[in-house]
């Protein structure tokens, strides 16, 4: 994903989405940014 060149408007949308999901996080639901299946597994195993 890092090799993809995003337009500024796309970067802004992603930034807004990250803020929204972080604001929606609770003690029962946490937002984590993952870019691979392995990273997802590591997060799930740490819970």
Biopython code that builds the backbone (N, CA, C, O; Angstrom):
import numpy as np
from Bio.PDB.StructureBuilder import StructureBuilder

atoms = [
    (1, "UNK", "N", (0.810, -1.197, 0.000)),
    (1, "UNK", "CA", (0.000, 0.000, 0.000)),
    (1, "UNK", "C", (0.858, 1.269, 0.000)),
    (1, "UNK", "O", (0.439, 2.289, -0.547)),
    (2, "UNK", "N", (2.021, 1.225, 0.588)),
    (2, "UNK", "CA", (2.843, 2.424, 0.664)),
    (2, "UNK", "C", (3.338, 2.862, -0.709)),
    (2, "UNK", "O", (3.679, 4.028, -0.906)),
    (3, "UNK", "N", (3.378, 1.923, -1.663)),
    (3, "UNK", "CA", (3.868, 2.271, -2.986)),
    (3, "UNK", "C", (2.810, 2.999, -3.812)),
    (3, "UNK", "O", (3.127, 3.559, -4.861)),
    (4, "UNK", "N", (1.570, 2.997, -3.356)),
    (4, "UNK", "CA", (0.503, 3.676, -4.084)),
    (4, "UNK", "C", (0.572, 5.171, -3.781)),
    (4, "UNK", "O", (0.584, 5.576, -2.619)),
    (5, "UNK", "N", (0.617, 5.975, -4.819)),
    (5, "UNK", "CA", (0.657, 7.430, -4.654)),
    (5, "UNK", "C", (-0.777, 7.947, -4.581)),
    (5, "UNK", "O", (-1.523, 7.878, -5.558)),
    (6, "UNK", "N", (-1.147, 8.459, -3.429)),
    (6, "UNK", "CA", (-2.513, 8.945, -3.220)),
    (6, "UNK", "C", (-2.593, 10.441, -3.489)),
    (6, "UNK", "O", (-1.658, 11.194, -3.217)),
    (7, "UNK", "N", (-3.734, 10.849, -4.031)),
    (7, "UNK", "CA", (-3.980, 12.278, -4.217)),
    (7, "UNK", "C", (-4.271, 12.905, -2.857)),
    (7, "UNK", "O", (-4.692, 12.202, -1.938)),
    (8, "UNK", "N", (-4.058, 14.201, -2.712)),
    (8, "UNK", "CA", (-4.288, 14.862, -1.421)),
    (8, "UNK", "C", (-5.706, 14.638, -0.882)),
    (8, "UNK", "O", (-5.879, 14.452, 0.323)),
    (9, "UNK", "N", (-6.711, 14.653, -1.744)),
    (9, "UNK", "CA", (-8.083, 14.458, -1.267)),
    (9, "UNK", "C", (-8.271, 13.052, -0.697)),
    (9, "UNK", "O", (-9.011, 12.864, 0.268)),
    (10, "UNK", "N", (-7.598, 12.065, -1.296)),
    (10, "UNK", "CA", (-7.681, 10.697, -0.784)),
    (10, "UNK", "C", (-6.995, 10.578, 0.568)),
    (10, "UNK", "O", (-7.493, 9.899, 1.466)),
    (11, "UNK", "N", (-5.846, 11.243, 0.711)),
    (11, "UNK", "CA", (-5.150, 11.234, 2.005)),
    (11, "UNK", "C", (-6.009, 11.905, 3.078)),
    (11, "UNK", "O", (-6.036, 11.451, 4.222)),
    (12, "UNK", "N", (-6.704, 12.976, 2.718)),
    (12, "UNK", "CA", (-7.576, 13.683, 3.666)),
    (12, "UNK", "C", (-8.733, 12.790, 4.099)),
    (12, "UNK", "O", (-9.097, 12.769, 5.274)),
    (13, "UNK", "N", (-9.308, 12.058, 3.157)),
    (13, "UNK", "CA", (-10.415, 11.143, 3.496)),
    (13, "UNK", "C", (-9.952, 10.051, 4.454)),
    (13, "UNK", "O", (-10.654, 9.712, 5.406)),
    (14, "UNK", "N", (-8.772, 9.507, 4.196)),
    (14, "UNK", "CA", (-8.239, 8.466, 5.070)),
    (14, "UNK", "C", (-7.961, 9.027, 6.455)),
    (14, "UNK", "O", (-8.243, 8.370, 7.458)),
    (15, "UNK", "N", (-7.419, 10.218, 6.520)),
    (15, "UNK", "CA", (-7.141, 10.866, 7.803)),
    (15, "UNK", "C", (-8.431, 11.082, 8.597)),
    (15, "UNK", "O", (-8.476, 10.820, 9.799)),
    (16, "UNK", "N", (-9.462, 11.555, 7.930)),
    (16, "UNK", "CA", (-10.757, 11.769, 8.596)),
    (16, "UNK", "C", (-11.341, 10.454, 9.091)),
    (16, "UNK", "O", (-11.887, 10.394, 10.193)),
    (17, "UNK", "N", (-11.231, 9.406, 8.294)),
    (17, "UNK", "CA", (-11.751, 8.096, 8.693)),
    (17, "UNK", "C", (-11.016, 7.568, 9.916)),
    (17, "UNK", "O", (-11.637, 7.001, 10.815)),
    (18, "UNK", "N", (-9.692, 7.749, 9.961)),
    (18, "UNK", "CA", (-8.915, 7.305, 11.114)),
    (18, "UNK", "C", (-9.382, 8.024, 12.374)),
    (18, "UNK", "O", (-9.552, 7.399, 13.421)),
    (19, "UNK", "N", (-9.590, 9.338, 12.275)),
    (19, "UNK", "CA", (-10.055, 10.111, 13.432)),
    (19, "UNK", "C", (-11.437, 9.653, 13.869)),
    (19, "UNK", "O", (-11.697, 9.523, 15.066)),
    (20, "UNK", "N", (-12.318, 9.409, 12.920)),
    (20, "UNK", "CA", (-13.670, 8.962, 13.243)),
    (20, "UNK", "C", (-13.643, 7.626, 13.973)),
    (20, "UNK", "O", (-14.293, 7.468, 15.006)),
    (21, "UNK", "N", (-12.890, 6.661, 13.436)),
    (21, "UNK", "CA", (-12.844, 5.344, 14.076)),
    (21, "UNK", "C", (-12.162, 5.397, 15.434)),
    (21, "UNK", "O", (-12.553, 4.661, 16.341)),
    (22, "UNK", "N", (-11.156, 6.243, 15.599)),
    (22, "UNK", "CA", (-10.542, 6.398, 16.914)),
    (22, "UNK", "C", (-11.531, 6.986, 17.905)),
    (22, "UNK", "O", (-11.557, 6.575, 19.065)),
    (23, "UNK", "N", (-12.343, 7.939, 17.471)),
    (23, "UNK", "CA", (-13.352, 8.530, 18.345)),
    (23, "UNK", "C", (-14.430, 7.522, 18.715)),
    (23, "UNK", "O", (-15.010, 7.605, 19.798)),
    (24, "UNK", "N", (-14.702, 6.574, 17.830)),
    (24, "UNK", "CA", (-15.731, 5.575, 18.079)),
    (24, "UNK", "C", (-15.226, 4.424, 18.952)),
    (24, "UNK", "O", (-16.023, 3.617, 19.429)),
    (25, "UNK", "N", (-13.929, 4.343, 19.161)),
    (25, "UNK", "CA", (-13.360, 3.267, 19.971)),
    (25, "UNK", "C", (-13.863, 3.374, 21.401)),
    (25, "UNK", "O", (-13.985, 4.467, 21.954)),
    (26, "UNK", "N", (-14.152, 2.223, 21.988)),
    (26, "UNK", "CA", (-14.593, 2.152, 23.379)),
    (26, "UNK", "C", (-13.745, 1.104, 24.087)),
    (26, "UNK", "O", (-12.790, 0.579, 23.516)),
    (27, "UNK", "N", (-14.094, 0.806, 25.321)),
    (27, "UNK", "CA", (-13.362, -0.244, 26.035)),
    (27, "UNK", "C", (-13.650, -1.618, 25.437)),
    (27, "UNK", "O", (-12.862, -2.547, 25.614)),
    (28, "UNK", "N", (-14.771, -1.755, 24.733)),
    (28, "UNK", "CA", (-15.135, -3.038, 24.134)),
    (28, "UNK", "C", (-14.754, -3.130, 22.662)),
    (28, "UNK", "O", (-14.551, -4.228, 22.143)),
    (29, "UNK", "N", (-14.655, -1.993, 21.987)),
    (29, "UNK", "CA", (-14.328, -1.970, 20.558)),
    (29, "UNK", "C", (-13.166, -1.008, 20.359)),
    (29, "UNK", "O", (-13.265, 0.176, 20.680)),
    (30, "UNK", "N", (-12.061, -1.527, 19.824)),
    (30, "UNK", "CA", (-10.875, -0.704, 19.600)),
    (30, "UNK", "C", (-10.541, -0.662, 18.122)),
    (30, "UNK", "O", (-10.624, -1.673, 17.424)),
    (31, "UNK", "N", (-10.167, 0.503, 17.657)),
    (31, "UNK", "CA", (-9.717, 0.688, 16.283)),
    (31, "UNK", "C", (-8.221, 0.421, 16.218)),
    (31, "UNK", "O", (-7.449, 0.964, 17.009)),
    (32, "UNK", "N", (-7.822, -0.411, 15.280)),
    (32, "UNK", "CA", (-6.410, -0.671, 15.016)),
    (32, "UNK", "C", (-6.187, -0.571, 13.524)),
    (32, "UNK", "O", (-6.988, -1.069, 12.733)),
    (33, "UNK", "N", (-5.116, 0.063, 13.145)),
    (33, "UNK", "CA", (-4.766, 0.154, 11.734)),
    (33, "UNK", "C", (-3.881, -1.038, 11.390)),
    (33, "UNK", "O", (-2.817, -1.219, 11.983)),
    (34, "UNK", "N", (-4.318, -1.846, 10.437)),
    (34, "UNK", "CA", (-3.536, -3.013, 10.021)),
    (34, "UNK", "C", (-3.311, -2.963, 8.513)),
    (34, "UNK", "O", (-4.157, -2.483, 7.759)),
    (35, "UNK", "N", (-2.169, -3.463, 8.097)),
    (35, "UNK", "CA", (-1.866, -3.507, 6.672)),
    (35, "UNK", "C", (-1.479, -4.910, 6.216)),
    (35, "UNK", "O", (-1.048, -5.113, 5.081)),
    (36, "UNK", "N", (-1.640, -5.875, 7.126)),
    (36, "UNK", "CA", (-1.366, -7.260, 6.751)),
    (36, "UNK", "C", (-2.153, -8.186, 7.681)),
    (36, "UNK", "O", (-2.573, -7.803, 8.773)),
    (37, "UNK", "N", (-2.330, -9.395, 7.210)),
    (37, "UNK", "CA", (-3.027, -10.397, 8.013)),
    (37, "UNK", "C", (-2.232, -10.713, 9.268)),
    (37, "UNK", "O", (-2.810, -10.913, 10.337)),
    (38, "UNK", "N", (-0.919, -10.757, 9.148)),
    (38, "UNK", "CA", (-0.077, -11.058, 10.301)),
    (38, "UNK", "C", (-0.217, -9.992, 11.385)),
    (38, "UNK", "O", (-0.269, -10.318, 12.571)),
    (39, "UNK", "N", (-0.276, -8.744, 10.995)),
    (39, "UNK", "CA", (-0.445, -7.664, 11.976)),
    (39, "UNK", "C", (-1.794, -7.800, 12.679)),
    (39, "UNK", "O", (-1.894, -7.569, 13.884)),
    (40, "UNK", "N", (-2.827, -8.174, 11.929)),
    (40, "UNK", "CA", (-4.141, -8.412, 12.532)),
    (40, "UNK", "C", (-4.068, -9.545, 13.554)),
    (40, "UNK", "O", (-4.596, -9.424, 14.659)),
    (41, "UNK", "N", (-3.420, -10.634, 13.184)),
    (41, "UNK", "CA", (-3.281, -11.762, 14.111)),
    (41, "UNK", "C", (-2.519, -11.352, 15.377)),
    (41, "UNK", "O", (-2.892, -11.746, 16.482)),
    (42, "UNK", "N", (-1.464, -10.570, 15.216)),
    (42, "UNK", "CA", (-0.693, -10.116, 16.380)),
    (42, "UNK", "C", (-1.561, -9.283, 17.319)),
    (42, "UNK", "O", (-1.482, -9.439, 18.538)),
    (43, "UNK", "N", (-2.376, -8.413, 16.767)),
    (43, "UNK", "CA", (-3.261, -7.583, 17.599)),
    (43, "UNK", "C", (-4.288, -8.451, 18.293)),
    (43, "UNK", "O", (-4.538, -8.285, 19.487)),
    (44, "UNK", "N", (-4.886, -9.373, 17.562)),
    (44, "UNK", "CA", (-5.912, -10.236, 18.140)),
    (44, "UNK", "C", (-5.329, -11.110, 19.262)),
    (44, "UNK", "O", (-5.993, -11.345, 20.272)),
    (45, "UNK", "N", (-4.112, -11.583, 19.088)),
    (45, "UNK", "CA", (-3.481, -12.421, 20.115)),
    (45, "UNK", "C", (-3.102, -11.622, 21.354)),
    (45, "UNK", "O", (-2.972, -12.182, 22.442)),
    (46, "UNK", "N", (-2.924, -10.312, 21.191)),
    (46, "UNK", "CA", (-2.526, -9.493, 22.343)),
    (46, "UNK", "C", (-3.715, -9.061, 23.196)),
    (46, "UNK", "O", (-3.533, -8.519, 24.286)),
    (47, "UNK", "N", (-4.933, -9.299, 22.705)),
    (47, "UNK", "CA", (-6.123, -8.882, 23.467)),
    (47, "UNK", "C", (-6.491, -9.855, 24.539)),
    (47, "UNK", "O", (-7.466, -9.640, 25.259)),
]
sb = StructureBuilder()
sb.init_structure("model")
sb.init_model(0)
sb.init_chain("A")
sb.init_seg("    ")
for serial, (resi, resn, name, xyz) in enumerate(atoms, 1):
    if name == "N":
        sb.init_residue(resn, " ", resi, " ")
    sb.init_atom(name, np.array(xyz, "f"), 0.0, 1.0, " ", f" {name:<3s}", serial, name[0])
structure = sb.get_structure()
